[in-house]
Amino acid sequence: MPFPRWIAAGALAVLTAIGLQAVPGETDVRAGGTLTTGEAPSSALGEKIAYNVYLPAGYGRGTARHPVLYLLHGRGDTMQAWTRVRTTLDDMIRTRRIPPVIAVMPDAPWNERGNWYVDSRHTDGRPVETALTRDLVAHVDATYRTAPIRQARLVGGYSMGGAGALRFALAHQDLFGAAAVLSPAVYTPLPPSDSSARDHGAFGDGGEKFSDEVYRELNYPALLPELDPDLPVRLFVAVGDDEYANPGPADARHDIDFESAVLYNAARRSPAISAQLRVMDGGHDWTVWAPAFEQAMAELGPGLSVTPPAGLPAPLHGTPATDWAGGVAAHADGSLTIGYAAGGPVSGQEHAGRLDAVVTRTGGWTRQFGTAADERLYGVAPLPDGGVLAAGYTKGDLDGRHAGNVADDAFVVRLDASGAVRWITQFGAPEAADRLYGLAAAPDGGAYVTGYTKGALDGPNRGDKDALLARLTLDGEVSWIRQYGGPGEDKAYGIAADATTLYVTGSATAALPGTTALGGLDAWIAAYTPDGTRTWATTAGGSGDDRLNAVTVTTTGLAVATGATAGDALTVAYTAQGRQRWRHTLATPAADEGAAVTPLPGGEVAVAGYTRGRVGVQAGGADVLTLRLDAKGAQRAAAQLGTARDDAVDPFAEPNLYATTTASGQVAITGLTYGTPEGGQAPGNGDVFLTTRPS
């Protein structure tokens, strides 16, 4: 406990208050789960570890495996302290706020119950940390139906147990994926002079009860820099606002509420930790720990899983410098072509400078081209002859006809089946920014492209930026350009075409011609004839911020667009006449967004995007989100995959992901990742993944 020596340890479990007695064997609990006692052999201690264990309702009749909570008691307390959360677990499991869990509550009597859950170096100390993290965990996995993976384990504790839970989660990332740290008895850089952390030999050395050097070595500031970001830890810190106040002004920073805030602000800056802090009404007792435990489980419990997350496959594409995804195309022979922007040389090719455009055919060739300025790709489209189109923007003289260029220009490049560049077309308004964000192949082998311009390419610019639509011929000549804009900032992100209609999607900050503003940033979709005549336009979303990032045409002729509405993933379908046929929203408590959509047989579509929430098993920060929607917009399947870090989204919270349907009917997805793939390495600083998923 964090109090001075002369203050009672407090917060002992009062068994009579909850009507429980510690009895051998199993005790039936009508409310749901059962409590039973057990003993785990420990070679580290040379004795057995006693524990209480909560088993969820129906455990004895089932075969399912369960996540495990390891709950550590405070200084001076016993394994009975945590039994009071039985009813909380019953209620949360019954109402499906958390999955059915096993809760193990070990007794930790060593060092006169002041062991701080570390391996003591004191003459009379015990290896408590090794005993619990090695021997107890192994025993629990062998005795109960658990899943021996870190995603299925959470460690929690209060006071000294909070310090132990923090220690276990940070020092044993391979074992625990989450920690509930309640009123933790942690002090930086050293405990105050009257702290009981100095009394029991937990941080001793030889005959000394306390060693400054040992304490610093075992404390969390020494652990944070060594954490592995590929083993992310979810941390929930809670503390009361009426904690004991150290009387000495010099020791005010050692008040537990102060130390908890210091811990949170240090932890949240680690790339390996996602941290939350709650300051609650109450002191250093169960008036705080009981509701804090429930809140911690509400936040951390749904992320517990007996199934490991689906990862991204190796190899990644890119360089040790900054790289960005730029599109994917599927070919009739089963091969794929991806585009991306690379911050260095790829496959031994020359790096022109800054970001270069790179196009790679799987199992074949790589072509890198660029200028001393930036080039970004935002789309790759297949051609019938096996070649590809790619589009994006350049700030240099990419085609050799724009010497002295100082602003972003749109460009389109055509490569043949061997990767040779047939032509590059660069266009835009002089000294004004023009960017392409969407690409579709035209029936004659030319291109339709879309993006934005700050210039006047088709009459005067109507606002800050106008959406841009252009047609290029088979030979790369610009056939026509259309601007579409209102008084605000308007961008187009997606384009798709069938034999009679072009569909363009984007965002606008004010009403576009032919539309009604909904509020905030509006998503929009517009239809054009092949000669560039706009036939209809409409907004989608709600009163918040919305955008449509991509669009496709289904096998039944619907235009289906995907993006976001007020932080949720939005997918909408329209007829050729502009009537909304259906709308689908996927919402988690965190951010979700559709980034790509591709047609499947029977009028169905596959949507790819990102989620920071839980659709399946969460892998890291932002994960790749995949959806399958039927011809009426009903959700047939949803999943997520990724690495321990952000995937499919860039540092500016913009999606960076593309998808297409392969010749075999699967869905190929490429995007940005900041993590490490399964069975491979990451070049670093943002790389490009390519994965193929069943439709």
Summary of the structure (lengths in Angstrom):
residues: 695
radius of gyration: 29.6
end to end distance: 54.5
largest distance: 88.7
contacts: 2700
relative contact order: 0.08
helix: 16%
strand: 38%
